[in-house]
Amino acid sequence: MSEPLRCRIPAVSTVQVDDETSRVTRWDFPPGSETGWHRHGWAYLVVPVTDGTMTLEEPGGATREATIRAGVSYSRPPGVEHNVINGGTEPFSFVEIEFKAHPG
């Protein structure tokens, strides 16, 4: 039996910088929104603008929760695959900085 279809609103991405070395994108997540499945082609750094709780769908069907705190940054290597969802009732935002010199 297949899973039922679901329809989430897209998170809002605003590219702020895109040059030869990096891409800087602000992501705004209204409640219930998602990025959609994607694979990060470059190493990246996330700078949360607001607090929030992300639901991460990962390859193989795993799902986990991750809490972000405003101003508390984290980095990830290239190759990460996931769908980021705001499953909460409050909006959240972060800035993502991708490093083009570090492909994966």
N, C-alpha and C positions, 0 to 999 in steps of 0.2 A: 504494500500500500504506500503510495507517495504522500509526502507531507503536504498539508494545505498551503495554498499560495498566501503570501502575506505582502502587504503593501505598506512601506514606511515612507515618510517624506524624506527627501534628501537633506543632509546637513548642508550648510551654506559655506562654500569655499571662496575665499577672496585672495588671489595671488597679489602679494605686495611687492615682491622683487623676483625677477627671474633673469639672471645674467649667466655668464660663463662659469661661475663658481658655485652658485647656490640658487635655490628657489625657496622663498619665504611665503607661506600660505597661512592665513588666519582661517580657522574653522569655527563656525558657530553652530551649535547643536540645540535646536528647540527640542522640547520633550518628544520622544518617539522618533526622532530622526536618526539617519544612518549615513555612513560614508559610501556603503556598497562594498562588495568584495574587491580587494586590491592587493597588489604585491609592491612593496617598496623597492625600487630599483637602486636607490642610493642609501647610504647611512643617513640617519636623521636625528634631530634633537627636537623635543617638544617642550614648549614653555607654556604652562597653563595660565590663562588670564583670569579664570574664575575656578572655584572649587566645583567638583562634579564627580559623578560615578559613571564610569563607562562600562557597558556590557560589550565584551569582545567575543565575537564568533571566530573560531580558529579552525584550521584544516582538520579534517577527520571528525567534525561535529562537536568538538569541545567548545564550551562556553565558560567564560570566567568574568568576574567583576574586578575592576581596577578603579581605585579612588585617586583623583588628581587634586592637588592643592595649588591655589594661585601662587605663582612665583617659584614653585618647586619643580625644577626641570628634570628631564630624564632623556637618555639617548638609546637608540636601537641600531643594530647593524643592518646592512642591506639584506634584502631577501625576506623580511617579515611579511607574512600574509595574514590578513584578517578583515573583518567588517567591524567597524566601531559604531556602537549604538548608544543613544541616550535613552535608557529604559526608565529613567526617573521622571519626576514631575517638575523639575526646575531646569532651565537652560544652562548650558556651560559652553566655554570657549577655550581654545588654545591656539598658539602659534606653532607651526611646524616648519623647521628649517632643514632642508635637504642639502646634502653636500655632494655636489656633482663629481668631485674628484675621488669619491669613494663608492664606485658602483658595485653592484652585487649580482 
